[in-house]
């Protein structure tokens, strides 16, 4: 006898980069199951671009650092392949060029930094054009226009998540883990 109970949603990844005054850019990647429990965590050591890189990469430097250098290294360390990778930084959308997994930007309607300063997240400021897929509560879920073919897969996956699953909260966990790792390294 077969039952048609819904399958639990596949794992999902959360990737963010923080700027540390002493160490430079630090990346963190947390893979959670559909109930929000951690399955894997990876972080990078500090990354600082040199002056020549800043000059040569110009406005594409952040997309290179966040997506290609940091993001790709973190995802490649992981033994799990999540259904989607979520980020809270538009520059990480550049990661999608190097992985098969859809990469989603999760942002509030008024994107702001820790000090409350509103910032722009359009292609001119991140180097990555994006489109808004859907709203989930007070947040927008976006992805790169270059990977619009991912949309049906992403929408299908997001529909399997509980409405109460908070797509923003895991970034606070990553920040806390990165800060703790830096304290432990001293």
C-alpha positions in Angstrom: 0.0 0.0 0.0 1.4 3.3 -1.0 0.9 6.6 0.8 1.3 9.9 -0.9 2.8 11.8 2.0 4.8 14.8 1.0 8.6 14.3 0.9 10.6 16.5 3.2 12.2 19.4 1.4 15.9 18.9 0.4 18.6 20.8 2.2 19.2 24.4 1.5 22.4 26.5 1.8 23.0 29.9 3.2 26.1 31.8 2.2 27.2 35.3 3.3 30.3 37.3 3.5 31.2 39.8 6.3 33.9 42.4 6.3 36.1 42.1 9.3 38.3 45.1 10.1 41.4 43.0 10.9 41.0 40.0 8.6 39.2 41.3 5.5 36.4 39.5 3.9 35.2 36.3 5.7 32.8 33.9 4.1 30.4 31.5 5.8 28.3 28.7 4.4 25.6 26.9 6.4 23.6 24.0 5.1 20.3 23.3 6.8 17.7 20.7 6.6 14.1 21.7 5.9 13.4 22.1 9.6 16.3 24.5 10.1 18.8 22.2 11.7 22.4 22.5 10.7 23.9 19.8 8.5 27.3 21.4 7.6 29.1 24.7 8.2 32.2 26.0 6.4 34.1 29.3 6.6 37.0 31.0 4.9 40.0 32.7 6.2 40.2 36.4 5.5 40.5 37.6 1.9 41.9 41.1 1.0 42.2 42.2 -2.6 45.5 43.9 -3.4 45.6 47.3 -5.1 46.3 45.8 -8.5 43.2 43.6 -8.3 41.1 46.5 -7.3 42.3 48.5 -10.3 42.0 45.6 -12.8 38.7 44.2 -11.7 37.1 47.7 -11.3 33.4 47.4 -10.6 33.4 43.6 -10.9 35.8 43.1 -8.0 33.0 42.4 -5.4 31.2 39.9 -7.6 34.6 38.2 -8.2 35.6 38.1 -4.5 32.1 37.3 -3.0 30.9 34.9 -5.7 33.9 33.3 -7.4 36.7 33.4 -4.9 34.8 33.0 -1.5 31.5 31.5 -2.5 32.9 28.9 -4.9 35.5 27.8 -2.3 32.9 27.3 0.3 30.4 25.4 -1.8 33.2 23.2 -3.1 34.2 22.3 0.5 30.7 21.0 1.2 29.8 17.4 0.9 26.1 18.2 0.6 24.4 19.6 -2.4 21.4 21.7 -1.4 18.4 22.4 -3.6 19.1 26.1 -3.5 21.7 28.5 -2.0 20.4 31.6 -0.4 22.4 34.8 0.2 21.8 38.2 1.7 24.3 39.9 -0.6 23.7 40.6 -4.3 27.4 40.1 -5.1 27.1 36.4 -4.2 24.7 35.9 -7.0 27.8 35.7 -9.2 28.4 32.3 -7.6 25.8 30.8 -9.9 28.2 30.9 -12.8 30.3 28.3 -11.0 27.8 26.0 -9.5 24.8 24.0 -10.7 22.6 25.0 -7.8 20.3 28.0 -8.1 21.5 31.0 -6.0 18.8 33.3 -4.5 19.1 36.7 -3.0 16.9 37.2 0.1 16.3 40.8 0.9 13.9 43.0 2.8 11.8 45.6 1.0 14.2 48.3 2.2 17.7 46.7 2.0 19.9 48.3 4.6 23.1 47.6 6.4 23.6 47.0 10.1 23.6 50.8 10.7 20.3 51.2 8.9 21.8 52.9 5.9 19.8 52.0 2.8 21.9 50.8 -0.1 21.2 49.9 -3.8 21.3 46.4 -5.0 20.9 46.9 -8.7 23.2 45.7 -11.4 25.1 49.0 -11.6 26.2 48.5 -7.9 26.7 44.7 -7.8 27.7 43.8 -11.3 24.9 41.2 -11.3 21.5 41.9 -12.9 18.6 40.3 -10.9 14.9 39.7 -11.1 12.4 39.4 -8.2 10.8 35.9 -8.2 8.4 36.2 -5.3 7.7 37.7 -2.0 7.8 35.6 1.2 6.5 37.6 4.1 8.4 40.9 4.3 11.1 39.7 2.0 11.8 39.4 -1.7 13.4 36.4 -3.2 15.5 37.3 -6.3 17.9 35.6 -8.7 20.2 36.5 -11.5 18.5 37.3 -14.8 21.2 35.2 -16.5 19.7 32.1 -14.9 16.0 32.7 -15.4 15.7 29.0 -16.4 16.2 28.1 -12.7 12.9 29.8 -11.9 10.5 26.8 -12.1 12.9 24.6 -10.1 13.2 27.4 -7.4 9.5 28.0 -7.2 8.8 24.3 -6.9 11.4 24.0 -4.1 10.2 27.0 -2.2 6.7 25.7 -2.2 7.9 22.6 -0.3 9.2 24.8 2.6 7.0 25.6 5.5 5.6 29.1 5.5 7.1 29.6 8.9 10.7 28.8 7.6 12.6 32.1 8.1 14.9 32.6 5.2 16.8 35.5 6.9 17.5 34.1 10.3 20.3 31.7 9.2 22.5 34.6 8.2 22.6 35.7 11.9 23.8 32.2 12.8 26.6 32.5 10.2 27.6 35.9 11.4 27.7 34.6 15.0 29.8 31.5 14.0 32.2 33.7 12.0 32.7 36.1 15.0 33.2 33.1 17.3 35.7 31.6 14.9 37.7 34.9 14.9 37.7 35.1 18.7 38.9 31.5 18.9 41.7 32.2 16.4 43.2 34.9 18.6 
